[in-house]
Amino acid sequence: MEHAIELIPYNDSYKQQVFDFTGACFEELGKKFEPSGRHSFYNDIGNEFEVFFCLVDQEKVIGTVALKKVDDYTVELKAMYLDRNYRGKSHGRRLMDKVVDEAKRLGFKSIVLDSMSSYKDALRLYKKTGFKMTERYNDNVYADVFMRLDFE
């Protein structure tokens, strides 16, 4: 019997795994995960994000996705990562559907995101979810793609 891959709300028992997983994802992208520097918000996931979910396969974190509040109407997609061995199996779509549902449930009107044009698979997923190109909304020097999904 195949085991279920669960999508669960983050809790602190997953902190080290989330750090290790995020570090590995960053490394794969040629970036450095800096939880004591520019990624310090990961040290207080419960307060820094509106929601943060982990995709878990037999207690192992294989994906993450989160929403961070921008203003009363808008949240930003954050921490959208999926282990490369699980890509192409609808898990990315599952993560996206969950945060879109959560944003609506919490009463937000839109989700924004920043990304890089080299992240082709991610951009394809965002477009399939309904995100459209938008103007730059932050000062992230690494991002060259800005997208927005409006509800209603």
DSSP file (Angstrom, degrees, kcal/mol; ACC not computed):
  #  RESIDUE AA STRUCTURE BP1 BP2  ACC     N-H-->O    O-->H-N    N-H-->O    O-->H-N    TCO  KAPPA ALPHA  PHI   PSI    X-CA   Y-CA   Z-CA
    1    1 A M              0   0    0      0, 0.0     2,-0.2     0, 0.0     0, 0.0   0.000 360.0 360.0 360.0 133.5    0.0    0.0    0.0
    2    2 A E        -     0   0    0      1,-0.1     2,-0.1     0, 0.0     0, 0.0  -0.553 360.0-123.5 -77.2 138.9    1.3    3.4   -0.9
    3    3 A H        -     0   0    0     -2,-0.2     2,-0.3     1,-0.1    -1,-0.1  -0.460  26.3-107.3 -81.4 154.9    1.7    5.9    2.0
    4    4 A A        -     0   0    0     -2,-0.1     2,-0.7     1,-0.0    54,-0.6  -0.601  17.2-138.9 -83.8 139.0    0.0    9.2    1.9
    5    5 A I  E     -A   57   0A   0     -2,-0.3     2,-0.3    52,-0.1    52,-0.2  -0.893  30.1-148.9 -94.6 119.4    2.0   12.4    1.4
    6    6 A E  E     -A   56   0A   0     50,-2.3    50,-3.6    -2,-0.7     2,-0.6  -0.679  16.2-150.9 -99.4 143.7    0.5   14.9    3.9
    7    7 A L  E     +A   55   0A   0     -2,-0.3    48,-0.2    48,-0.2    57,-0.0  -0.946  34.8 170.0-107.7 109.9    0.1   18.6    3.7
    8    8 A I  E     -A   54   0A   0     46,-2.8    46,-3.1    -2,-0.6     2,-0.1  -0.882  39.1 -99.6-127.4 151.3    0.2   19.9    7.3
    9    9 A P  E     -A   53   0A   0      0, 0.0    44,-0.2     0, 0.0    42,-0.0  -0.430  51.7-101.4 -64.5 142.3    0.5   23.2    9.1
   10   10 A Y        +     0   0    0     42,-3.1     2,-0.3    -2,-0.1    42,-0.1  -0.323  42.7 178.3 -60.6 141.8    4.0   24.0   10.3
   11   11 A N    >   -     0   0    0     -3,-0.1     3,-2.6    -2,-0.0     4,-0.2  -0.960  44.0-102.4-139.4 162.5    4.8   23.4   13.9
   12   12 A D  G >  S+     0   0    0     -2,-0.3     3,-1.6     1,-0.3     4,-0.4   0.667 112.5  74.5 -61.2 -17.8    8.2   23.9   15.7
   13   13 A S  G 3  S+     0   0    0      1,-0.3    -1,-0.3     2,-0.1     4,-0.2   0.720  98.8  49.6 -66.4 -16.6    8.9   20.2   15.7
   14   14 A Y  G <> S+     0   0    0     -3,-2.6     4,-3.1     1,-0.1    -1,-0.3   0.399  80.6 103.9 -97.0   1.5    9.6   20.6   12.0
   15   15 A K  H <> S+     0   0    0     -3,-1.6     4,-2.6     1,-0.2     5,-0.2   0.910  82.0  43.2 -55.0 -51.4   11.9   23.7   12.4
   16   16 A Q  H  > S+     0   0    0     -4,-0.4     4,-2.9     1,-0.2    -1,-0.2   0.910 115.7  49.4 -63.3 -41.1   15.3   21.9   11.9
   17   17 A Q  H  > S+     0   0    0     -4,-0.2     4,-3.3     2,-0.2     5,-0.2   0.912 110.7  50.2 -62.9 -41.6   13.9   19.9    8.9
   18   18 A V  H  X S+     0   0    0     -4,-3.1     4,-3.0     2,-0.2     5,-0.2   0.920 112.3  48.0 -62.8 -42.7   12.5   23.1    7.4
   19   19 A F  H  X S+     0   0    0     -4,-2.6     4,-2.6    -5,-0.3    -2,-0.2   0.939 115.1  44.5 -61.8 -47.1   15.9   24.7    7.8
   20   20 A D  H  X S+     0   0    0     -4,-2.9     4,-2.2     2,-0.2    -2,-0.2   0.921 116.2  46.8 -63.3 -44.7   17.7   21.7    6.3
   21   21 A F  H  X S+     0   0    0     -4,-3.3     4,-2.4     2,-0.2    -2,-0.2   0.930 114.0  46.8 -63.1 -47.5   15.2   21.4    3.5
   22   22 A T  H  X S+     0   0    0     -4,-3.0     4,-2.8    -5,-0.2     5,-0.2   0.910 111.1  52.7 -62.9 -42.5   15.3   25.1    2.7
   23   23 A G  H  X S+     0   0    0     -4,-2.6     4,-2.3    -5,-0.2    -1,-0.2   0.906 110.2  47.8 -58.2 -43.0   19.1   25.1    2.8
   24   24 A A  H  X S+     0   0    0     -4,-2.2     4,-2.2     2,-0.2    -2,-0.2   0.896 112.1  49.4 -66.4 -40.6   19.2   22.2    0.3
   25   25 A C  H  X S+     0   0    0     -4,-2.4     4,-1.4     2,-0.2    -2,-0.2   0.925 111.7  48.5 -64.1 -44.1   16.7   23.9   -2.0
   26   26 A F  H  <>S+     0   0    0     -4,-2.8     5,-3.3     1,-0.2     3,-0.4   0.922 110.1  52.0 -61.0 -43.9   18.7   27.1   -1.9
   27   27 A E  H ><5S+     0   0    0     -4,-2.3     3,-1.6     1,-0.3    -1,-0.2   0.911 106.3  53.5 -59.6 -43.0   21.9   25.2   -2.6
   28   28 A E  H 3<5S+     0   0    0     -4,-2.2    -1,-0.3     1,-0.3    -2,-0.2   0.826 110.3  48.5 -60.2 -31.8   20.3   23.6   -5.7
   29   29 A L  T 3<5S-     0   0    0     -4,-1.4    -1,-0.3    -3,-0.4    -2,-0.2   0.393 121.0-109.0 -89.1   1.8   19.4   27.1   -6.9
   30   30 A G  T < 5S+     0   0    0     -3,-1.6     2,-0.2    -4,-0.3    -3,-0.2   0.746  81.6 119.2  77.1  23.2   22.9   28.4   -6.3
   31   31 A K      < -     0   0    0     -5,-3.3     2,-0.5    -6,-0.2    -1,-0.3  -0.714  61.7-122.5-116.0 168.3   21.9   30.5   -3.4
   32   32 A K        -     0   0    0     -2,-0.2     2,-0.5    -3,-0.1    -9,-0.1  -0.956  16.3-137.3-115.6 126.6   22.8   30.5    0.3
   33   33 A F        -     0   0    0     -2,-0.5     3,-0.1   -10,-0.2   -10,-0.1  -0.711  22.0-174.2 -80.8 121.6   20.2   30.1    3.0
   34   34 A E    > > +     0   0    0     -2,-0.5     5,-2.5     1,-0.1     3,-1.8  -0.680  16.4 166.2-122.7  76.6   21.0   32.6    5.8
   35   35 A P  T 3 5S+     0   0    0      0, 0.0     8,-0.2     0, 0.0    -1,-0.1   0.703  84.5  49.3 -65.8 -18.0   18.7   32.1    8.8
   36   36 A S  T 3 5S+     0   0    0     -3,-0.1    -2,-0.0     6,-0.1     4,-0.0   0.413 125.1  25.6 -97.0   2.4   20.9   34.3   10.9
   37   37 A G  T X 5S-     0   0    0     -3,-1.8     3,-1.7     0, 0.0     4,-0.1   0.116 130.6  -7.5-127.0-118.4   21.0   37.0    8.2
   38   38 A R  T 3 5S+     0   0    0      1,-0.3     3,-0.2     2,-0.1    -5,-0.0   0.614 132.9  50.7 -70.3 -10.2   18.6   38.0    5.5
   39   39 A H  T > <S+     0   0    0     -5,-2.5     3,-2.0     1,-0.1    -1,-0.3  -0.001  70.2 125.4-109.1  28.0   16.4   34.9    6.0
   40   40 A S  G X   +     0   0    0     -3,-1.7     3,-2.2     1,-0.3     4,-0.2   0.715  55.6  78.0 -62.1 -21.6   16.0   35.5    9.8
   41   41 A F  G >  S+     0   0    0      1,-0.3     3,-1.4    -3,-0.2    -1,-0.3   0.739  79.7  71.5 -60.8 -20.9   12.2   35.5    9.5
   42   42 A Y  G X  S+     0   0    0     -3,-2.0     3,-0.8     1,-0.2    -1,-0.3   0.704  84.0  69.8 -66.3 -18.2   12.5   31.7    9.3
   43   43 A N  G <  S+     0   0    0     -3,-2.2    -1,-0.2     1,-0.3    -2,-0.2   0.657 109.0  32.3 -74.3 -14.3   13.4   31.7   13.0
   44   44 A D  G X>  +     0   0    0     -3,-1.4     4,-2.4    -4,-0.2     3,-1.2  -0.393  69.7 156.6-138.4  58.1    9.9   32.7   14.0
   45   45 A I  H <> S+     0   0    0     -3,-0.8     4,-1.5     1,-0.3    -1,-0.1   0.863  70.8  60.9 -54.4 -41.5    7.7   31.1   11.4
   46   46 A G  H 34 S+     0   0    0      1,-0.2    -1,-0.3     2,-0.2    -4,-0.0   0.818 117.7  28.0 -58.7 -33.2    4.6   31.1   13.6
   47   47 A N  H <4 S+     0   0    0     -3,-1.2    -1,-0.2    -6,-0.1    -2,-0.2   0.693 116.5  57.6-101.4 -22.9    4.6   34.9   13.9
   48   48 A E  H  < S+     0   0    0     -4,-2.4     2,-0.3    -7,-0.3    21,-0.3   0.725 105.3  50.6 -82.3 -21.8    6.2   35.9   10.6
   49   49 A F     <  -     0   0    0     -4,-1.5    19,-0.3    -5,-0.3     3,-0.2  -0.883  66.0-142.8-121.4 147.6    3.7   34.2    8.3
   50   50 A E  S    S-     0   0    0     17,-2.6     2,-0.3    -2,-0.3    18,-0.2   0.924  96.1  -3.3 -66.9 -46.1    0.0   34.1    8.0
   51   51 A V  E     - B   0  67A   0     16,-1.1    16,-2.3    -3,-0.1     2,-0.3  -0.984  63.0-173.5-143.4 151.5    0.2   30.5    7.1
   52   52 A F  E     - B   0  66A   0     -2,-0.3   -42,-3.1    14,-0.2     2,-0.4  -0.930  12.0-170.3-147.6 121.2    3.1   28.1    6.6
   53   53 A F  E     -AB   9  65A   0     12,-3.2    12,-1.7    -2,-0.3     2,-0.4  -0.871   9.8-153.5-117.5 147.5    2.6   24.5    5.4
   54   54 A C  E     -AB   8  64A   0    -46,-3.1   -46,-2.8    -2,-0.4     2,-0.6  -0.963  10.9-144.0-116.5 134.5    4.9   21.5    5.1
   55   55 A L  E     -AB   7  63A   0      8,-2.9     7,-3.4    -2,-0.4     8,-1.2  -0.888  29.9-166.3 -93.7 122.5    4.4   18.7    2.6
   56   56 A V  E     -AB   6  61A   0    -50,-3.6   -50,-2.3    -2,-0.6     2,-0.6  -0.941  21.9-168.4-124.6 129.4    5.5   15.7    4.4
   57   57 A D  E >  S-AB   5  60A   0      3,-2.7     3,-1.4    -2,-0.4   -52,-0.1  -0.951  84.5 -26.3-114.7 108.8    6.4   12.1    3.2
   58   58 A Q  T 3  S-     0   0    0     -2,-0.6    -1,-0.2   -54,-0.6     3,-0.1   0.936 127.7 -46.6  49.0  55.4    6.7    9.7    6.1
   59   59 A E  T 3  S+     0   0    0      1,-0.2     2,-0.5    -3,-0.1    -1,-0.3   0.485 115.6 117.1  70.7   4.6    7.7   12.5    8.6
   60   60 A K  E <   -B   57   0A   0     -3,-1.4    -3,-2.7   -43,-0.0     2,-0.4  -0.909  68.1-125.3-107.0 126.9   10.2   14.0    6.1
   61   61 A V  E     +B   56   0A   0     -2,-0.5    -5,-0.2    -5,-0.2     3,-0.1  -0.556  38.8 161.9 -70.9 121.8    9.6   17.5    4.8
   62   62 A I  E     +     0   0A   0     -7,-3.4    21,-3.3    -2,-0.4     2,-0.3   0.397  63.0  16.5-119.8  -3.3    9.6   17.4    1.0
   63   63 A G  E     -BC  55  82A   0     -8,-1.2    -8,-2.9    19,-0.2     2,-0.3  -0.978  57.0-167.2-165.1 154.1    7.9   20.8    0.3
   64   64 A T  E     +BC  54  81A   0     17,-2.5    17,-2.0    -2,-0.3     2,-0.3  -0.978   6.6 173.7-142.6 156.7    6.9   24.1    1.9
   65   65 A V  E     +B   53   0A   0    -12,-1.7   -12,-3.2    -2,-0.3     2,-0.3  -0.936   9.6 173.7-160.1 144.3    4.7   27.0    1.0
   66   66 A A  E     -BC  52  78A   0     12,-2.5    12,-2.6    -2,-0.3     2,-0.4  -0.949  23.4-137.7-148.5 165.1    3.8   30.1    3.0
   67   67 A L  E     -BC  51  77A   0    -16,-2.3   -17,-2.6    -2,-0.3   -16,-1.1  -0.999  14.5-165.3-128.5 133.1    1.9   33.4    2.9
   68   68 A K  E     - C   0  76A   0      8,-2.3     8,-3.3    -2,-0.4     2,-0.2  -0.963  28.6-112.6-118.0 134.3    3.3   36.6    4.5
   69   69 A K  E     + C   0  75A   0     -2,-0.4     6,-0.3   -21,-0.3     3,-0.1  -0.448  33.6 172.7 -70.1 132.3    1.0   39.6    5.0
   70   70 A V        -     0   0    0      4,-2.8     2,-0.2     1,-0.5     5,-0.2   0.789  69.7 -33.2 -98.8 -50.7    1.7   42.7    2.8
   71   71 A D  S    S-     0   0    0      3,-1.8    -1,-0.5     0, 0.0     3,-0.4  -0.855  81.7 -68.4-154.5-171.5   -1.3   44.7    3.8
   72   72 A D  S    S+     0   0    0     -2,-0.2     3,-0.1     1,-0.2    -3,-0.0   0.689 132.7  32.1 -63.5 -17.0   -5.0   44.1    4.8
   73   73 A Y  S    S+     0   0    0     35,-0.1    36,-3.0     1,-0.1    37,-1.6   0.585 114.2  59.3-112.5 -14.9   -5.8   43.0    1.3
   74   74 A T  E     - d   0 110A   0     -3,-0.4    -4,-2.8    34,-0.2    -3,-1.8  -0.939  49.0-174.8-130.5 138.2   -2.6   41.3    0.1
   75   75 A V  E     -Cd  69 111A   0     35,-2.1    37,-2.4    -2,-0.4     2,-0.4  -0.904  22.5-130.8-121.1 157.5   -0.4   38.4    1.0
   76   76 A E  E     -Cd  68 112A   0     -8,-3.3    -8,-2.3    -2,-0.3     2,-0.4  -0.910  19.4-121.6-110.2 134.2    2.9   37.4   -0.6
   77   77 A L  E     +C   67   0A   0     35,-2.9    37,-0.4    -2,-0.4     2,-0.3  -0.588  44.1 170.5 -70.0 127.5    3.7   33.9   -1.6
   78   78 A K  E     +C   66   0A   0    -12,-2.6   -12,-2.5    -2,-0.4     3,-0.1  -0.901  46.8  20.3-135.2 162.8    6.9   32.7    0.2
   79   79 A A  E     +     0   0A   0     -2,-0.3     2,-1.3   -14,-0.2   -15,-0.1   0.761  65.8 166.2  53.4  34.2    8.9   29.6    0.8
   80   80 A M  E     +     0   0A   0    -15,-0.1     2,-0.3    -3,-0.1   -15,-0.2  -0.687  17.9 144.6 -84.7  96.5    7.4   27.8   -2.2
   81   81 A Y  E     -C   64   0A   0    -17,-2.0   -17,-2.5    -2,-1.3     2,-0.4  -0.985  27.6-174.0-136.6 144.9    9.9   24.8   -2.5
   82   82 A L  E     -C   63   0A   0     -2,-0.3   -19,-0.2   -19,-0.2     5,-0.1  -0.991  35.9-106.0-141.4 130.3    9.5   21.2   -3.6
   83   83 A D    >   -     0   0    0    -21,-3.3     3,-2.3    -2,-0.4     4,-0.4  -0.269  31.8-125.2 -51.9 133.2   12.0   18.4   -3.5
   84   84 A R  G >  S+     0   0    0      1,-0.3     3,-1.0     2,-0.2    -1,-0.1   0.782 107.8  62.8 -57.8 -28.2   13.1   17.8   -7.0
   85   85 A N  G 3  S+     0   0    0      1,-0.2    -1,-0.3   -23,-0.0    -2,-0.1   0.610 105.3  47.1 -72.3 -10.7   12.3   14.0   -6.7
   86   86 A Y  G X >S+     0   0    0     -3,-2.3     3,-0.8   -24,-0.2     5,-0.5   0.366  86.4 114.1-110.9   2.4    8.6   15.0   -6.1
   87   87 A R  T < 5 +     0   0    0     -3,-1.0    -3,-0.0    -4,-0.4    -4,-0.0  -0.368  68.7  31.9 -75.0 155.0    8.2   17.4   -9.0
   88   88 A G  T 3 5S+     0   0    0     -2,-0.1    -1,-0.2     1,-0.0    -4,-0.0   0.645  94.3  95.5  76.6  15.0    5.9   16.7  -11.9
   89   89 A K  T < 5S-     0   0    0     -3,-0.8    -2,-0.1     0, 0.0    -1,-0.0   0.050 105.0 -98.5-124.9  23.8    3.5   14.7   -9.7
   90   90 A S  T  >5S+     0   0    0      1,-0.1     4,-1.8     3,-0.0     5,-0.1   0.480  93.2 116.7  74.0   5.5    1.0   17.4   -8.9
   91   91 A H  H  ><S+     0   0    0     -5,-0.5     4,-2.2     2,-0.2     5,-0.2   0.886  74.6  51.7 -71.6 -37.2    2.5   18.2   -5.5
   92   92 A G  H  > S+     0   0    0     -6,-0.2     4,-2.4     1,-0.2    -1,-0.2   0.917 110.1  49.6 -62.0 -42.8    3.4   21.8   -6.5
   93   93 A R  H  > S+     0   0    0      1,-0.2     4,-3.0     2,-0.2     5,-0.2   0.888 108.2  53.8 -62.3 -39.4   -0.1   22.3   -7.6
   94   94 A R  H  X S+     0   0    0     -4,-1.8     4,-2.0     2,-0.2    -1,-0.2   0.914 109.2  48.3 -62.3 -43.4   -1.4   20.9   -4.3
   95   95 A L  H  X S+     0   0    0     -4,-2.2     4,-2.0     2,-0.2    -2,-0.2   0.929 114.0  46.7 -61.8 -45.6    0.8   23.4   -2.4
   96   96 A M  H  X S+     0   0    0     -4,-2.4     4,-2.4     1,-0.2     5,-0.2   0.929 110.7  51.1 -64.0 -46.2   -0.4   26.3   -4.6
   97   97 A D  H  X S+     0   0    0     -4,-3.0     4,-2.5     1,-0.2    -1,-0.2   0.893 108.7  53.8 -59.0 -39.7   -4.1   25.3   -4.3
   98   98 A K  H  X S+     0   0    0     -4,-2.0     4,-2.4    -5,-0.2    -1,-0.2   0.938 111.2  42.7 -62.6 -48.2   -3.7   25.2   -0.5
   99   99 A V  H  X S+     0   0    0     -4,-2.0     4,-2.6     2,-0.2    -1,-0.2   0.854 112.9  52.8 -71.9 -31.2   -2.3   28.7   -0.1
  100  100 A V  H  X S+     0   0    0     -4,-2.4     4,-2.1     2,-0.2    -1,-0.2   0.944 112.1  46.2 -64.3 -45.9   -4.8   30.2   -2.6
  101  101 A D  H  X S+     0   0    0     -4,-2.5     4,-2.7    -5,-0.2    -2,-0.2   0.909 113.8  49.2 -60.4 -42.7   -7.6   28.6   -0.6
  102  102 A E  H  X S+     0   0    0     -4,-2.4     4,-2.4     2,-0.2     6,-0.2   0.901 108.2  52.6 -65.8 -41.9   -6.1   29.9    2.7
  103  103 A A  H  <>S+     0   0    0     -4,-2.6     5,-2.3     1,-0.2     4,-0.3   0.925 113.4  44.4 -59.8 -44.1   -5.6   33.4    1.4
  104  104 A K  H ><5S+     0   0    0     -4,-2.1     3,-1.5     1,-0.2    -2,-0.2   0.927 111.9  52.5 -65.0 -44.9   -9.3   33.5    0.4
  105  105 A R  H 3<5S+     0   0    0     -4,-2.7    -2,-0.2     1,-0.3    -1,-0.2   0.861 108.0  51.7 -59.6 -36.8  -10.4   31.9    3.7
  106  106 A L  T 3<5S-     0   0    0     -4,-2.4    -1,-0.3    -5,-0.2    -2,-0.2   0.486 120.9-109.1 -81.6  -2.9   -8.5   34.6    5.6
  107  107 A G  T < 5 +     0   0    0     -3,-1.5    -3,-0.2    -4,-0.3    -2,-0.1   0.588  66.2 147.1  90.5  10.9  -10.2   37.4    3.6
  108  108 A F      < -     0   0    0     -5,-2.3    -1,-0.3    -6,-0.2   -34,-0.2  -0.450  39.4-151.5 -77.6 157.3   -7.3   38.5    1.5
  109  109 A K        +     0   0    0    -36,-3.0    42,-2.9     1,-0.2     2,-0.3   0.607  69.6  11.9-104.3 -16.9   -8.0   39.8   -2.0
  110  110 A S  E     -dE  74 150A   0    -37,-1.6   -35,-2.1    40,-0.2     2,-0.4  -0.997  54.1-141.7-158.6 159.9   -4.8   39.0   -3.8
  111  111 A I  E     -dE  75 149A   0     38,-2.4    38,-2.7    -2,-0.3     2,-0.3  -0.990  19.9-168.1-122.3 132.6   -1.5   37.1   -3.6
  112  112 A V  E     -dE  76 148A   0    -37,-2.4   -35,-2.9    -2,-0.4     2,-0.3  -0.808   6.3-177.9-113.1 160.6    1.7   38.6   -5.0
  113  113 A L  E     - E   0 147A   0     34,-2.1    34,-2.4    -2,-0.3     2,-0.4  -0.992  17.3-148.6-152.7 153.7    5.0   36.9   -5.6
  114  114 A D  E     + E   0 146A   0    -37,-0.4     2,-0.2    -2,-0.3    32,-0.2  -0.951  30.1 150.2-120.6 149.6    8.5   37.7   -6.8
  115  115 A S  E     - E   0 145A   0     30,-2.5    29,-2.0    -2,-0.4    30,-1.9  -0.824  41.7 -93.5-155.4-170.6   10.7   35.2   -8.6
  116  116 A M    >   -     0   0    0     -2,-0.2     3,-2.3    27,-0.2     7,-0.2  -0.961  24.6-127.9-123.4 141.9   13.4   34.9  -11.2
  117  117 A S  T 3  S+     0   0    0     -2,-0.4    -1,-0.1     1,-0.3     6,-0.1   0.704 107.6  65.4 -61.6 -18.6   13.0   34.3  -14.9
  118  118 A S  T 3  S+     0   0    0      1,-0.2     2,-1.7     2,-0.1    -1,-0.3   0.633  78.8  84.9 -78.4 -12.5   15.4   31.4  -14.7
  119  119 A Y    <>  +     0   0    0     -3,-2.3     4,-2.4     1,-0.2     5,-0.2  -0.490  55.7 163.8 -87.8  68.1   12.9   29.4  -12.5
  120  120 A K  H  >  +     0   0    0     -2,-1.7     4,-2.2     1,-0.2    -1,-0.2   0.869  67.8  49.6 -57.9 -45.5   10.9   28.1  -15.5
  121  121 A D  H  > S+     0   0    0     -3,-0.2     4,-2.1     1,-0.2    -1,-0.2   0.920 112.7  47.6 -63.4 -43.7    9.0   25.3  -13.7
  122  122 A A  H  > S+     0   0    0      1,-0.2     4,-2.6     2,-0.2    -2,-0.2   0.931 111.7  50.0 -62.7 -45.7    7.9   27.6  -10.9
  123  123 A L  H  X S+     0   0    0     -4,-2.4     4,-2.4     1,-0.2    -1,-0.2   0.879 108.6  52.8 -62.7 -37.7    6.8   30.3  -13.3
  124  124 A R  H  X S+     0   0    0     -4,-2.2     4,-2.3    -5,-0.2    -1,-0.2   0.919 110.6  48.0 -62.4 -43.3    4.8   27.7  -15.4
  125  125 A L  H  X S+     0   0    0     -4,-2.1     4,-1.8     2,-0.2    -2,-0.2   0.913 110.9  50.6 -63.5 -43.2    3.0   26.6  -12.1
  126  126 A Y  H  X>S+     0   0    0     -4,-2.6     5,-2.4     1,-0.2     4,-0.7   0.917 111.3  48.0 -62.0 -43.1    2.2   30.2  -11.2
  127  127 A K  H ><5S+     0   0    0     -4,-2.4     3,-1.0     1,-0.2    -1,-0.2   0.909 109.9  52.1 -64.5 -41.8    0.8   30.9  -14.6
  128  128 A K  H 3<5S+     0   0    0     -4,-2.3    -1,-0.2     1,-0.3    -2,-0.2   0.835 106.3  55.2 -61.9 -32.1   -1.3   27.7  -14.5
  129  129 A T  H 3<5S-     0   0    0     -4,-1.8    -1,-0.3    -5,-0.2    -2,-0.2   0.666 127.7-100.2 -76.0 -16.5   -2.6   28.9  -11.1
  130  130 A G  T <<5 +     0   0    0     -3,-1.0    20,-0.3    -4,-0.7    -3,-0.2   0.454  68.9 150.9 112.4   3.4   -3.8   32.1  -12.7
  131  131 A F      < -     0   0    0     -5,-2.4     2,-0.3    -6,-0.2    -1,-0.3  -0.409  27.2-158.7 -66.7 143.0   -1.0   34.5  -11.7
  132  132 A K  E     -F  148   0A   0     16,-2.7    16,-2.5    -2,-0.1    -1,-0.0  -0.889  27.2 -92.6-120.9 153.2   -0.4   37.4  -14.1
  133  133 A M  E     +F  147   0A   0     -2,-0.3    14,-0.3    14,-0.2     2,-0.3  -0.337  51.2 172.7 -61.6 144.3    2.7   39.6  -14.6
  134  134 A T        -     0   0    0     12,-2.9    12,-0.4     1,-0.0     3,-0.1  -0.849  34.8 -76.0-143.7 178.5    2.6   42.8  -12.5
  135  135 A E        -     0   0    0     -2,-0.3     2,-0.1     1,-0.1    10,-0.0  -0.363  61.3 -81.3 -78.3 160.4    4.9   45.7  -11.7
  136  136 A R        +     0   0    0      1,-0.1    -1,-0.1    -2,-0.1    10,-0.1  -0.377  45.6 177.4 -58.8 134.2    7.8   45.4   -9.2
  137  137 A Y        +     0   0    0     -3,-0.1     2,-0.3   -24,-0.1    -1,-0.1   0.373  58.7  33.5-122.9   0.7    6.4   45.8   -5.6
  138  138 A N  S    S-     0   0    0      2,-0.1    -2,-0.0     0, 0.0     0, 0.0  -0.842  77.7-110.1-144.8-176.8    9.5   45.3   -3.5
  139  139 A D        +     0   0    0     -2,-0.3     2,-0.7    -3,-0.1     3,-0.0   0.043  56.3 144.9-109.5  26.1   13.3   45.9   -3.5
  140  140 A N    >   -     0   0    0      1,-0.2     3,-0.8     2,-0.1    -2,-0.1  -0.529  34.9-161.5 -66.1 109.1   14.4   42.3   -3.8
  141  141 A V  T 3  S+     0   0    0     -2,-0.7    -1,-0.2     1,-0.2    -2,-0.0   0.710  85.6  56.0 -69.2 -18.9   17.5   42.7   -5.9
  142  142 A Y  T 3  S+     0   0    0    -26,-0.0     2,-0.3    -3,-0.0    -1,-0.2   0.731  90.5  87.7 -84.7 -22.2   17.5   39.0   -7.0
  143  143 A A    <   +     0   0    0     -3,-0.8   -27,-0.2     1,-0.1     3,-0.1  -0.560  35.9 164.1 -84.7 139.3   13.9   39.0   -8.4
  144  144 A D        +     0   0    0    -29,-2.0     2,-0.4    -2,-0.3   -28,-0.2   0.270  64.5  66.7-130.3   6.3   13.2   40.0  -12.0
  145  145 A V  E     -E  115   0A   0    -30,-1.9   -30,-2.5   -10,-0.0     2,-0.4  -0.998  57.3-176.4-130.2 131.4    9.7   38.6  -12.2
  146  146 A F  E     +E  114   0A   0     -2,-0.4   -12,-2.9   -12,-0.4     2,-0.3  -0.996   9.3 178.0-130.2 129.9    6.7   39.9  -10.3
  147  147 A M  E     -EF 113 133A   0    -34,-2.4   -34,-2.1    -2,-0.4     2,-0.3  -0.884  10.9-162.4-133.4 160.8    3.3   38.3  -10.4
  148  148 A R  E     -EF 112 132A   0    -16,-2.5   -16,-2.7    -2,-0.3     2,-0.5  -0.999   7.6-161.8-146.2 142.1   -0.2   38.8   -8.9
  149  149 A L  E     -E  111   0A   0    -38,-2.7   -38,-2.4    -2,-0.3     2,-0.4  -0.986  15.1-164.6-124.8 118.4   -3.3   36.7   -8.5
  150  150 A D  E     -E  110   0A   0     -2,-0.5     2,-0.3   -20,-0.3   -40,-0.2  -0.819   7.7-144.8-103.9 143.6   -6.5   38.6   -7.7
  151  151 A F              0   0    0    -42,-2.9    -2,-0.0    -2,-0.4   -42,-0.0  -0.732 360.0 360.0-102.7 155.4   -9.7   37.0   -6.3
  152  152 A E              0   0    0     -2,-0.3    -1,-0.2     0, 0.0   -43,-0.0   0.387 360.0 360.0  74.0 360.0  -13.3   37.9   -7.1
